[in-house]
Amino acid sequence: MRILLFSTVYLPFIGGAELALKEITDRLAGIEFDLITAKLKRGLPDFEKIGNVSVHRIGAGNIFDKPLLPNLGFLKALNFHKKKKYDLIHGFMASQGSAASYLFKFFNKKIPFVLTLQEGDLGRNSPFDRFWQRRIIKKADVITAISGYLADFAKKFNKKARVFVVPNGVDLKRFMNQESGIPPKARLAKGGRNQEEKIIITVSRLVKKNGIDILINAFNLLNTKYKIQDSKLIIVGDGKERKKLEKLVQKSGIKDRVRFLGSISPNEIPKYLSQADVFVRPSRSEGLGSAFLEAMALGLPIIGSSAGGIPDFLRNGETGLICEMENSEDLARKIKRLLEDEDLRLRVVRNGRKLVEEKYNWDFIARQMKEVYYETIDNHSCI
Protein backbone atom coordinates (compact mmCIF):
# COMPACT_ATOMS: atom_id res chain seq x y z
CA MET A 1 0.00 0.00 0.00
CA ARG A 2 1.26 3.50 -0.90
CA ILE A 3 -0.13 6.50 0.98
CA LEU A 4 0.58 10.18 0.35
CA LEU A 5 0.35 12.28 3.52
CA PHE A 6 -0.18 16.03 3.76
CA SER A 7 0.60 18.05 6.88
CA THR A 8 1.17 21.80 7.11
CA VAL A 9 3.82 21.26 9.80
CA TYR A 10 5.98 18.27 10.68
CA LEU A 11 9.00 17.36 12.77
CA PRO A 12 11.17 18.91 14.09
CA PHE A 13 8.21 21.19 14.88
CA ILE A 14 6.24 19.47 17.63
CA GLY A 15 2.50 19.55 18.21
CA GLY A 16 -0.27 17.05 18.82
CA ALA A 17 -0.86 16.36 15.14
CA GLU A 18 2.83 15.97 14.33
CA LEU A 19 3.43 13.56 17.21
CA ALA A 20 0.31 11.57 16.30
CA LEU A 21 1.47 11.22 12.70
CA LYS A 22 4.90 10.01 13.85
CA GLU A 23 3.57 7.55 16.45
CA ILE A 24 1.02 6.01 14.08
CA THR A 25 3.27 5.65 11.03
CA ASP A 26 6.08 4.17 13.14
CA ARG A 27 3.73 1.30 14.00
CA LEU A 28 2.50 0.59 10.47
CA ALA A 29 5.23 -1.45 8.84
CA GLY A 30 4.51 -2.62 5.32
CA ILE A 31 2.91 0.66 4.21
CA GLU A 32 4.93 3.11 2.10
CA PHE A 33 4.41 6.70 3.29
CA ASP A 34 5.39 9.92 1.54
CA LEU A 35 4.70 13.22 3.31
CA ILE A 36 4.41 16.69 1.81
CA THR A 37 4.86 19.54 4.29
CA ALA A 38 6.05 23.16 4.53
CA LYS A 39 9.74 23.75 5.18
CA LEU A 40 9.26 26.81 7.47
CA LYS A 41 12.87 26.98 8.69
CA ARG A 42 16.09 27.44 6.77
CA GLY A 43 18.60 24.66 7.10
CA LEU A 44 16.07 21.85 7.18
CA PRO A 45 16.64 19.30 4.39
CA ASP A 46 14.23 19.23 1.46
CA PHE A 47 14.07 15.45 1.90
CA GLU A 48 14.75 13.10 4.78
CA LYS A 49 13.52 9.78 6.09
CA ILE A 50 11.92 9.95 9.54
CA GLY A 51 10.84 6.55 10.79
CA ASN A 52 8.58 4.99 8.16
CA VAL A 53 7.92 8.31 6.41
CA SER A 54 9.74 9.92 3.48
CA VAL A 55 9.43 13.63 4.28
CA HIS A 56 9.40 16.14 1.40
CA ARG A 57 9.62 19.78 2.54
CA ILE A 58 8.45 22.55 0.25
CA GLY A 59 9.43 26.21 0.34
CA ALA A 60 12.37 28.45 1.16
CA GLY A 61 12.18 28.15 4.93
CA ASN A 62 10.29 31.38 5.65
CA ILE A 63 6.85 32.82 6.50
CA PHE A 64 5.62 32.37 2.92
CA ASP A 65 5.88 28.57 2.99
CA LYS A 66 2.48 28.01 4.63
CA PRO A 67 0.39 30.19 2.27
CA LEU A 68 2.20 28.72 -0.76
CA LEU A 69 1.81 25.11 0.40
CA PRO A 70 -1.67 24.46 -1.11
CA ASN A 71 -0.50 25.21 -4.65
CA LEU A 72 3.09 23.99 -4.44
CA GLY A 73 2.08 20.90 -2.48
CA PHE A 74 -0.61 20.09 -5.02
CA LEU A 75 1.88 20.29 -7.90
CA LYS A 76 4.39 18.15 -6.02
CA ALA A 77 1.66 15.58 -5.29
CA LEU A 78 0.70 15.37 -8.98
CA ASN A 79 4.33 14.68 -9.88
CA PHE A 80 4.69 12.00 -7.19
CA HIS A 81 1.45 10.29 -8.17
CA LYS A 82 2.59 9.90 -11.79
CA LYS A 83 5.55 7.88 -10.51
CA LYS A 84 4.06 5.95 -7.58
CA LYS A 85 0.30 5.68 -8.14
CA TYR A 86 -0.89 6.15 -4.57
CA ASP A 87 -3.69 4.03 -3.14
CA LEU A 88 -4.88 6.77 -0.80
CA ILE A 89 -4.18 10.34 0.29
CA HIS A 90 -4.39 11.47 3.91
CA GLY A 91 -4.51 15.07 5.12
CA PHE A 92 -3.76 15.93 8.76
CA MET A 93 -5.83 18.88 9.98
CA ALA A 94 -7.99 21.07 7.76
CA SER A 95 -5.25 23.63 7.11
CA GLN A 96 -2.84 24.49 4.29
CA GLY A 97 -1.48 20.95 3.96
CA SER A 98 -4.94 19.48 3.53
CA ALA A 99 -5.79 22.30 1.12
CA ALA A 100 -3.15 20.73 -1.16
CA SER A 101 -4.83 17.33 -0.74
CA TYR A 102 -8.18 19.00 -1.51
CA LEU A 103 -6.80 20.25 -4.85
CA PHE A 104 -5.25 16.85 -5.58
CA LYS A 105 -8.59 15.14 -4.90
CA PHE A 106 -10.39 17.62 -7.14
CA PHE A 107 -8.34 16.35 -10.12
CA ASN A 108 -8.05 12.71 -8.97
CA LYS A 109 -11.54 11.72 -7.90
CA LYS A 110 -10.77 7.99 -7.95
CA ILE A 111 -8.14 8.28 -5.20
CA PRO A 112 -9.79 8.08 -1.76
CA PHE A 113 -9.17 11.06 0.54
CA VAL A 114 -8.91 10.56 4.31
CA LEU A 115 -8.95 13.68 6.48
CA THR A 116 -7.95 13.76 10.16
CA LEU A 117 -9.36 16.56 12.32
CA GLN A 118 -7.25 17.58 15.33
CA GLU A 119 -8.12 21.27 15.72
CA GLY A 120 -9.63 22.62 18.89
CA ASP A 121 -10.59 25.91 17.22
CA LEU A 122 -12.74 24.65 14.34
CA GLY A 123 -15.55 27.14 13.83
CA ARG A 124 -13.83 29.73 16.06
CA ASN A 125 -11.22 31.19 13.71
CA SER A 126 -11.39 33.75 10.88
CA PRO A 127 -14.16 33.60 8.24
CA PHE A 128 -11.53 32.86 5.57
CA ASP A 129 -10.14 29.90 7.53
CA ARG A 130 -13.63 28.61 8.29
CA PHE A 131 -14.55 28.76 4.61
CA TRP A 132 -11.59 26.62 3.56
CA GLN A 133 -11.89 24.23 6.49
CA ARG A 134 -15.45 23.44 5.52
CA ARG A 135 -14.54 23.03 1.84
CA ILE A 136 -11.82 20.54 2.80
CA ILE A 137 -14.17 18.65 5.13
CA LYS A 138 -16.82 18.38 2.41
CA LYS A 139 -14.29 16.94 -0.05
CA ALA A 140 -13.14 14.05 2.19
CA ASP A 141 -14.33 10.49 1.58
CA VAL A 142 -13.48 9.40 5.13
CA ILE A 143 -12.90 11.55 8.21
CA THR A 144 -11.15 10.56 11.41
CA ALA A 145 -11.52 12.86 14.41
CA ILE A 146 -9.61 12.75 17.67
CA SER A 147 -12.78 13.31 19.72
CA GLY A 148 -16.54 12.93 19.58
CA TYR A 149 -16.81 16.72 19.54
CA LEU A 150 -14.81 16.99 16.31
CA ALA A 151 -16.63 13.99 14.80
CA ASP A 152 -19.96 15.75 15.36
CA PHE A 153 -18.55 18.92 13.81
CA ALA A 154 -17.46 17.00 10.70
CA LYS A 155 -20.89 15.40 10.29
CA LYS A 156 -22.51 18.85 10.05
CA PHE A 157 -20.61 19.66 6.87
CA ASN A 158 -20.17 16.26 5.24
CA LYS A 159 -23.21 14.00 5.26
CA LYS A 160 -21.69 11.39 2.93
CA ALA A 161 -18.28 10.67 4.48
CA ARG A 162 -17.75 7.86 6.96
CA VAL A 163 -16.60 9.39 10.24
CA PHE A 164 -14.49 7.56 12.85
CA VAL A 165 -13.23 8.68 16.24
CA VAL A 166 -9.52 7.81 16.40
CA PRO A 167 -7.99 9.71 19.34
CA ASN A 168 -4.44 10.77 19.98
CA GLY A 169 -2.55 8.65 22.44
CA VAL A 170 0.24 8.43 24.97
CA ASP A 171 3.67 6.80 24.84
CA LEU A 172 3.05 4.48 27.79
CA LYS A 173 6.73 3.55 28.10
CA ARG A 174 7.58 7.17 28.88
CA PHE A 175 4.62 8.05 31.09
CA MET A 176 3.44 4.93 32.92
CA ASN A 177 5.20 3.79 36.08
CA GLN A 178 5.25 0.22 37.39
CA GLU A 179 3.74 1.38 40.70
CA SER A 180 0.24 1.62 39.30
CA GLY A 181 -2.15 3.95 41.07
CA ILE A 182 0.42 5.72 43.26
CA PRO A 183 0.50 9.52 42.72
CA PRO A 184 3.90 10.72 41.44
CA LYS A 185 4.74 12.76 44.50
CA ALA A 186 4.37 9.74 46.78
CA ARG A 187 7.09 8.04 44.73
CA LEU A 188 9.39 11.00 45.43
CA ALA A 189 9.01 10.88 49.21
CA LYS A 190 12.70 10.07 49.60
CA GLY A 191 13.85 12.52 46.97
CA GLY A 192 14.80 15.33 49.32
CA ARG A 193 12.02 17.76 48.28
CA ASN A 194 9.75 19.61 50.69
CA GLN A 195 6.78 17.26 50.56
CA GLU A 196 4.52 19.89 52.18
CA GLU A 197 4.85 22.16 49.14
CA LYS A 198 1.87 21.93 46.79
CA ILE A 199 2.69 22.12 43.09
CA ILE A 200 0.08 22.85 40.43
CA ILE A 201 1.26 22.35 36.85
CA THR A 202 -0.02 22.97 33.36
CA VAL A 203 1.51 22.00 30.02
CA SER A 204 -0.02 24.28 27.42
CA ARG A 205 0.59 26.55 24.48
CA LEU A 206 0.20 30.04 25.88
CA VAL A 207 -2.76 31.05 23.76
CA LYS A 208 -6.17 32.34 24.80
CA LYS A 209 -8.00 29.08 24.12
CA ASN A 210 -6.08 27.24 26.85
CA GLY A 211 -7.31 29.55 29.61
CA ILE A 212 -4.02 30.05 31.46
CA ASP A 213 -5.25 33.48 32.62
CA ILE A 214 -8.11 31.68 34.38
CA LEU A 215 -5.61 29.35 36.05
CA ILE A 216 -3.41 32.24 37.23
CA ASN A 217 -6.43 33.99 38.77
CA ALA A 218 -7.49 30.73 40.44
CA PHE A 219 -3.99 30.23 41.82
CA ASN A 220 -4.08 33.75 43.26
CA LEU A 221 -7.38 32.91 45.01
CA LEU A 222 -5.85 29.69 46.30
CA ASN A 223 -3.16 31.76 48.01
CA THR A 224 -5.27 34.70 49.21
CA LYS A 225 -8.79 33.45 49.89
CA TYR A 226 -8.06 29.81 50.74
CA LYS A 227 -4.70 30.51 52.43
CA ILE A 228 -2.87 27.64 50.67
CA GLN A 229 0.37 29.56 50.57
CA ASP A 230 2.82 26.65 50.52
CA SER A 231 2.11 26.28 46.80
CA LYS A 232 3.68 26.90 43.39
CA LEU A 233 2.32 27.14 39.87
CA ILE A 234 4.51 25.69 37.10
CA ILE A 235 3.62 26.73 33.53
CA VAL A 236 5.28 24.63 30.82
CA GLY A 237 4.94 25.96 27.29
CA ASP A 238 5.23 29.14 25.27
CA GLY A 239 3.08 31.25 22.98
CA LYS A 240 1.89 34.71 22.01
CA GLU A 241 0.07 35.26 25.33
CA ARG A 242 3.20 34.83 27.46
CA LYS A 243 4.00 38.51 28.09
CA LYS A 244 0.37 39.23 28.90
CA LEU A 245 0.27 36.33 31.36
CA GLU A 246 3.54 37.40 32.99
CA LYS A 247 2.05 40.87 33.55
CA LEU A 248 -1.02 39.27 35.11
CA VAL A 249 1.21 37.34 37.52
CA GLN A 250 3.13 40.51 38.38
CA LYS A 251 -0.08 42.45 38.98
CA SER A 252 -1.48 39.69 41.21
CA GLY A 253 1.57 39.79 43.48
CA ILE A 254 2.38 36.08 43.09
CA LYS A 255 5.52 36.38 40.98
CA ASP A 256 7.65 34.46 43.48
CA ARG A 257 5.27 31.48 43.34
CA VAL A 258 4.79 31.16 39.56
CA ARG A 259 7.42 29.80 37.15
CA PHE A 260 7.23 30.10 33.36
CA LEU A 261 9.47 27.33 32.01
CA GLY A 262 8.85 28.03 28.32
CA SER A 263 9.04 25.27 25.71
CA ILE A 264 10.79 22.12 26.84
CA SER A 265 11.59 18.84 25.11
CA PRO A 266 8.76 16.26 25.16
CA ASN A 267 11.25 13.86 26.76
CA GLU A 268 11.55 16.24 29.74
CA ILE A 269 7.82 16.60 30.38
CA PRO A 270 7.45 13.43 32.54
CA LYS A 271 10.13 14.78 34.89
CA TYR A 272 8.16 17.96 35.57
CA LEU A 273 4.81 16.22 35.83
CA SER A 274 6.23 13.76 38.37
CA GLN A 275 7.05 16.65 40.72
CA ALA A 276 3.49 18.01 40.77
CA ASP A 277 0.34 17.41 42.79
CA VAL A 278 -2.34 18.46 40.28
CA PHE A 279 -2.49 19.06 36.51
CA VAL A 280 -4.82 21.88 35.44
CA ARG A 281 -5.91 23.35 32.09
CA PRO A 282 -9.21 25.32 32.08
CA SER A 283 -9.53 25.32 28.27
CA ARG A 284 -11.94 27.54 26.39
CA SER A 285 -11.78 25.13 23.43
CA GLU A 286 -10.01 21.80 22.87
CA GLY A 287 -9.84 19.19 20.12
CA LEU A 288 -8.97 16.50 22.67
CA GLY A 289 -6.13 17.47 25.04
CA SER A 290 -3.13 15.13 24.86
CA ALA A 291 -1.42 16.90 27.77
CA PHE A 292 -4.25 15.73 30.05
CA LEU A 293 -3.76 12.14 28.91
CA GLU A 294 -0.02 12.28 29.58
CA ALA A 295 -0.65 13.56 33.11
CA MET A 296 -3.22 10.81 33.70
CA ALA A 297 -0.82 8.15 32.44
CA LEU A 298 1.83 9.34 34.89
CA GLY A 299 -0.61 9.13 37.79
CA LEU A 300 -1.41 12.81 38.22
CA PRO A 301 -4.98 13.95 39.07
CA ILE A 302 -6.37 16.39 36.51
CA ILE A 303 -8.80 19.31 36.37
CA GLY A 304 -10.23 20.62 33.10
CA SER A 305 -13.29 22.29 31.63
CA SER A 306 -15.94 20.53 29.56
CA ALA A 307 -14.76 22.23 26.35
CA GLY A 308 -14.58 20.34 23.06
CA GLY A 309 -13.25 16.79 23.30
CA ILE A 310 -12.26 16.87 26.99
CA PRO A 311 -15.43 15.03 28.17
CA ASP A 312 -14.30 12.00 26.11
CA PHE A 313 -11.87 11.16 28.92
CA LEU A 314 -12.66 13.52 31.81
CA ARG A 315 -15.54 12.16 33.89
CA ASN A 316 -16.23 14.34 36.89
CA GLY A 317 -15.26 12.65 40.12
CA GLU A 318 -14.10 9.50 38.31
CA THR A 319 -11.07 10.38 36.16
CA GLY A 320 -10.66 13.97 37.33
CA LEU A 321 -12.66 17.08 38.17
CA ILE A 322 -14.52 19.35 35.76
CA CYS A 323 -14.35 23.09 36.43
CA GLU A 324 -16.88 25.64 35.24
CA MET A 325 -16.02 27.59 32.11
CA GLU A 326 -14.46 31.04 32.70
CA ASN A 327 -14.79 30.66 36.49
CA SER A 328 -11.56 31.12 38.45
CA GLU A 329 -13.39 30.87 41.78
CA ASP A 330 -14.76 27.42 40.93
CA LEU A 331 -11.36 26.30 39.64
CA ALA A 332 -9.67 27.40 42.89
CA ARG A 333 -12.19 25.34 44.88
CA LYS A 334 -11.57 22.28 42.68
CA ILE A 335 -7.79 22.57 43.09
CA LYS A 336 -8.21 22.89 46.86
CA ARG A 337 -10.42 19.81 46.92
CA LEU A 338 -7.89 17.64 45.08
CA LEU A 339 -5.07 18.87 47.29
CA GLU A 340 -6.96 17.99 50.47
CA ASP A 341 -9.08 14.92 49.65
CA GLU A 342 -6.67 11.97 49.44
CA ASP A 343 -9.40 9.40 48.76
CA LEU A 344 -10.60 11.42 45.78
CA ARG A 345 -7.04 11.83 44.51
CA LEU A 346 -6.34 8.10 44.62
CA ARG A 347 -9.64 7.25 42.95
CA VAL A 348 -9.24 9.60 39.98
CA VAL A 349 -5.57 8.62 39.58
CA ARG A 350 -6.35 4.90 39.36
CA ASN A 351 -9.35 5.38 37.07
CA GLY A 352 -7.46 7.80 34.84
CA ARG A 353 -4.44 5.56 34.40
CA LYS A 354 -6.65 2.58 33.60
CA LEU A 355 -8.56 4.55 30.97
CA VAL A 356 -5.37 5.75 29.26
CA GLU A 357 -3.87 2.28 29.24
CA GLU A 358 -6.99 0.72 27.69
CA LYS A 359 -8.11 3.39 25.21
CA TYR A 360 -5.28 5.85 24.56
CA ASN A 361 -2.18 3.75 23.88
CA TRP A 362 -0.55 4.25 20.49
CA ASP A 363 -0.45 0.54 19.58
CA PHE A 364 -4.23 0.34 19.81
CA ILE A 365 -4.69 3.63 17.94
CA ALA A 366 -2.34 2.60 15.11
CA ARG A 367 -4.39 -0.57 14.60
CA GLN A 368 -7.52 1.57 14.37
CA MET A 369 -5.94 3.76 11.69
CA LYS A 370 -4.73 0.73 9.75
CA GLU A 371 -8.31 -0.60 9.68
CA VAL A 372 -9.52 2.80 8.42
CA TYR A 373 -6.98 2.71 5.58
CA TYR A 374 -7.88 -0.78 4.38
CA GLU A 375 -11.65 -0.29 4.73
CA THR A 376 -11.41 3.00 2.83
CA ILE A 377 -9.56 1.43 -0.10
CA ASP A 378 -11.88 -1.61 -0.18
CA ASN A 379 -15.04 0.52 -0.08
CA HIS A 380 -13.74 3.00 -2.65
CA SER A 381 -12.84 0.25 -5.10
CA CYS A 382 -16.48 -0.89 -5.05
CA ILE A 383 -17.83 2.52 -6.13
C-alpha positions in Angstrom: 0.0 0.0 0.0 1.3 3.5 -0.9 -0.1 6.5 1.0 0.6 10.2 0.3 0.3 12.3 3.5 -0.2 16.0 3.8 0.6 18.1 6.9 1.2 21.8 7.1 3.8 21.3 9.8 6.0 18.3 10.7 9.0 17.4 12.8 11.2 18.9 14.1 8.2 21.2 14.9 6.2 19.5 17.6 2.5 19.5 18.2 -0.3 17.1 18.8 -0.9 16.4 15.1 2.8 16.0 14.3 3.4 13.6 17.2 0.3 11.6 16.3 1.5 11.2 12.7 4.9 10.0 13.9 3.6 7.6 16.4 1.0 6.0 14.1 3.3 5.6 11.0 6.1 4.2 13.1 3.7 1.3 14.0 2.5 0.6 10.5 5.2 -1.5 8.8 4.5 -2.6 5.3 2.9 0.7 4.2 4.9 3.1 2.1 4.4 6.7 3.3 5.4 9.9 1.5 4.7 13.2 3.3 4.4 16.7 1.8 4.9 19.5 4.3 6.0 23.2 4.5 9.7 23.8 5.2 9.3 26.8 7.5 12.9 27.0 8.7 16.1 27.4 6.8 18.6 24.7 7.1 16.1 21.8 7.2 16.6 19.3 4.4 14.2 19.2 1.5 14.1 15.5 1.9 14.7 13.1 4.8 13.5 9.8 6.1 11.9 10.0 9.5 10.8 6.5 10.8 8.6 5.0 8.2 7.9 8.3 6.4 9.7 9.9 3.5 9.4 13.6 4.3 9.4 16.1 1.4 9.6 19.8 2.5 8.4 22.6 0.3 9.4 26.2 0.3 12.4 28.5 1.2 12.2 28.2 4.9 10.3 31.4 5.6 6.8 32.8 6.5 5.6 32.4 2.9 5.9 28.6 3.0 2.5 28.0 4.6 0.4 30.2 2.3 2.2 28.7 -0.8 1.8 25.1 0.4 -1.7 24.5 -1.1 -0.5 25.2 -4.7 3.1 24.0 -4.4 2.1 20.9 -2.5 -0.6 20.1 -5.0 1.9 20.3 -7.9 4.4 18.1 -6.0 1.7 15.6 -5.3 0.7 15.4 -9.0 4.3 14.7 -9.9 4.7 12.0 -7.2 1.5 10.3 -8.2 2.6 9.9 -11.8 5.5 7.9 -10.5 4.1 6.0 -7.6 0.3 5.7 -8.1 -0.9 6.2 -4.6 -3.7 4.0 -3.1 -4.9 6.8 -0.8 -4.2 10.3 0.3 -4.4 11.5 3.9 -4.5 15.1 5.1 -3.8 15.9 8.8 -5.8 18.9 10.0 -8.0 21.1 7.8 -5.3 23.6 7.1 -2.8 24.5 4.3 -1.5 20.9 4.0 -4.9 19.5 3.5 -5.8 22.3 1.1 -3.1 20.7 -1.2 -4.8 17.3 -0.7 -8.2 19.0 -1.5 -6.8 20.3 -4.9 -5.2 16.8 -5.6 -8.6 15.1 -4.9 -10.4 17.6 -7.1 -8.3 16.3 -10.1 -8.0 12.7 -9.0 -11.5 11.7 -7.9 -10.8 8.0 -8.0 -8.1 8.3 -5.2 -9.8 8.1 -1.8 -9.2 11.1 0.5 -8.9 10.6 4.3 -8.9 13.7 6.5 -8.0 13.8 10.2 -9.4 16.6 12.3 -7.2 17.6 15.3 -8.1 21.3 15.7 -9.6 22.6 18.9 -10.6 25.9 17.2 -12.7 24.7 14.3 -15.5 27.1 13.8 -13.8 29.7 16.1 -11.2 31.2 13.7 -11.4 33.8 10.9 -14.2 33.6 8.2 -11.5 32.9 5.6 -10.1 29.9 7.5 -13.6 28.6 8.3 -14.5 28.8 4.6 -11.6 26.6 3.6 -11.9 24.2 6.5 -15.5 23.4 5.5 -14.5 23.0 1.8 -11.8 20.5 2.8 -14.2 18.6 5.1 -16.8 18.4 2.4 -14.3 16.9 0.0 -13.1 14.1 2.2 -14.3 10.5 1.6 -13.5 9.4 5.1 -12.9 11.5 8.2 -11.2 10.6 11.4 -11.5 12.9 14.4 -9.6 12.7 17.7 -12.8 13.3 19.7 -16.5 12.9 19.6 -16.8 16.7 19.5 -14.8 17.0 16.3 -16.6 14.0 14.8 -20.0 15.7 15.4 -18.6 18.9 13.8 -17.5 17.0 10.7 -20.9 15.4 10.3 -22.5 18.8 10.1 -20.6 19.7 6.9 -20.2 16.3 5.2 -23.2 14.0 5.3 -21.7 11.4 2.9 -18.3 10.7 4.5 -17.8 7.9 7.0 -16.6 9.4 10.2 -14.5 7.6 12.9 -13.2 8.7 16.2 -9.5 7.8 16.4 -8.0 9.7 19.3 -4.4 10.8 20.0 -2.5 8.6 22.4 0.2 8.4 25.0 3.7 6.8 24.8 3.1 4.5 27.8 6.7 3.5 28.1 7.6 7.2 28.9 4.6 8.0 31.1 3.4 4.9 32.9 5.2 3.8 36.1 5.3 0.2 37.4 3.7 1.4 40.7 0.2 1.6 39.3 -2.1 4.0 41.1 0.4 5.7 43.3 0.5 9.5 42.7 3.9 10.7 41.4 4.7 12.8 44.5 4.4 9.7 46.8 7.1 8.0 44.7 9.4 11.0 45.4 9.0 10.9 49.2 12.7 10.1 49.6 13.8 12.5 47.0 14.8 15.3 49.3 12.0 17.8 48.3 9.7 19.6 50.7 6.8 17.3 50.6 4.5 19.9 52.2 4.8 22.2 49.1 1.9 21.9 46.8 2.7 22.1 43.1 0.1 22.9 40.4 1.3 22.3 36.9 0.0 23.0 33.4 1.5 22.0 30.0 0.0 24.3 27.4 0.6 26.5 24.5 0.2 30.0 25.9 -2.8 31.0 23.8 -6.2 32.3 24.8 -8.0 29.1 24.1 -6.1 27.2 26.8 -7.3 29.5 29.6 -4.0 30.1 31.5 -5.2 33.5 32.6 -8.1 31.7 34.4 -5.6 29.3 36.0 -3.4 32.2 37.2 -6.4 34.0 38.8 -7.5 30.7 40.4 -4.0 30.2 41.8 -4.1 33.8 43.3 -7.4 32.9 45.0 -5.9 29.7 46.3 -3.2 31.8 48.0 -5.3 34.7 49.2 -8.8 33.4 49.9 -8.1 29.8 50.7 -4.7 30.5 52.4 -2.9 27.6 50.7 0.4 29.6 50.6 2.8 26.6 50.5 2.1 26.3 46.8 3.7 26.9 43.4 2.3 27.1 39.9 4.5 25.7 37.1 3.6 26.7 33.5 5.3 24.6 30.8 4.9 26.0 27.3 5.2 29.1 25.3 3.1 31.2 23.0 1.9 34.7 22.0 0.1 35.3 25.3 3.2 34.8 27.5 4.0 38.5 28.1 0.4 39.2 28.9 0.3 36.3 31.4 3.5 37.4 33.0 2.0 40.9 33.5 -1.0 39.3 35.1 1.2 37.3 37.5 3.1 40.5 38.4 -0.1 42.5 39.0 -1.5 39.7 41.2 1.6 39.8 43.5 2.4 36.1 43.1 5.5 36.4 41.0 7.7 34.5 43.5 5.3 31.5 43.3 4.8 31.2 39.6 7.4 29.8 37.1 7.2 30.1 33.4 9.5 27.3 32.0 8.9 28.0 28.3 9.0 25.3 25.7 10.8 22.1 26.8 11.6 18.8 25.1 8.8 16.3 25.2 11.3 13.9 26.8 11.5 16.2 29.7 7.8 16.6 30.4 7.4 13.4 32.5 10.1 14.8 34.9 8.2 18.0 35.6 4.8 16.2 35.8 6.2 13.8 38.4 7.1 16.6 40.7 3.5 18.0 40.8 0.3 17.4 42.8 -2.3 18.5 40.3 -2.5 19.1 36.5 -4.8 21.9 35.4 -5.9 23.3 32.1 -9.2 25.3 32.1 -9.5 25.3 28.3 -11.9 27.5 26.4 -11.8 25.1 23.4 -10.0 21.8 22.9 -9.8 19.2 20.1 -9.0 16.5 22.7 -6.1 17.5 25.0 -3.1 15.1 24.9 -1.4 16.9 27.8 -4.2 15.7 30.1 -3.8 12.1 28.9 0.0 12.3 29.6 -0.6 13.6 33.1 -3.2 10.8 33.7 -0.8 8.2 32.4 1.8 9.3 34.9 -0.6 9.1 37.8 -1.4 12.8 38.2 -5.0 14.0 39.1 -6.4 16.4 36.5 -8.8 19.3 36.4 -10.2 20.6 33.1 -13.3 22.3 31.6 -15.9 20.5 29.6 -14.8 22.2 26.4 -14.6 20.3 23.1 -13.3 16.8 23.3 -12.3 16.9 27.0 -15.4 15.0 28.2 -14.3 12.0 26.1 -11.9 11.2 28.9 -12.7 13.5 31.8 -15.5 12.2 33.9 -16.2 14.3 36.9 -15.3 12.6 40.1 -14.1 9.5 38.3 -11.1 10.4 36.2 -10.7 14.0 37.3 -12.7 17.1 38.2 -14.5 19.3 35.8 -14.3 23.1 36.4 -16.9 25.6 35.2 -16.0 27.6 32.1 -14.5 31.0 32.7 -14.8 30.7 36.5 -11.6 31.1 38.5 -13.4 30.9 41.8 -14.8 27.4 40.9 -11.4 26.3 39.6 -9.7 27.4 42.9 -12.2 25.3 44.9 -11.6 22.3 42.7 -7.8 22.6 43.1 -8.2 22.9 46.9 -10.4 19.8 46.9 -7.9 17.6 45.1 -5.1 18.9 47.3 -7.0 18.0 50.5 -9.1 14.9 49.6 -6.7 12.0 49.4 -9.4 9.4 48.8 -10.6 11.4 45.8 -7.0 11.8 44.5 -6.3 8.1 44.6 -9.6 7.3 42.9 -9.2 9.6 40.0 -5.6 8.6 39.6 -6.4 4.9 39.4 -9.3 5.4 37.1 -7.5 7.8 34.8 -4.4 5.6 34.4 -6.6 2.6 33.6 -8.6 4.6 31.0 -5.4 5.8 29.3 -3.9 2.3 29.2 -7.0 0.7 27.7 -8.1 3.4 25.2 -5.3 5.8 24.6 -2.2 3.8 23.9 -0.6 4.3 20.5 -0.5 0.5 19.6 -4.2 0.3 19.8 -4.7 3.6 17.9 -2.3 2.6 15.1 -4.4 -0.6 14.6 -7.5 1.6 14.4 -5.9 3.8 11.7 -4.7 0.7 9.7 -8.3 -0.6 9.7 -9.5 2.8 8.4 -7.0 2.7 5.6 -7.9 -0.8 4.4 -11.6 -0.3 4.7 -11.4 3.0 2.8 -9.6 1.4 -0.1 -11.9 -1.6 -0.2 -15.0 0.5 -0.1 -13.7 3.0 -2.7 -12.8 0.3 -5.1 -16.5 -0.9 -5.1 -17.8 2.5 -6.1 
